[in-house]
């Protein structure tokens, strides 16, 4: 599927797809870091709750 599309790309389409790929990479990196910080916050909350219990 992708091979068929890339065989007949025009320069403008190639540029826009590269831009979209960069934007998607940026968004996925942002999402990953957000999920990581959320997990860290949840983990620290759990640890502090467990420490206060003992």
Secondary structure, 3 states (H helix, E strand, C coil): CHHHHHHCCCHHHHHHHHHHHHHHHHHHHHHHHHHHHHHHHHHHHHHHHHHHHC
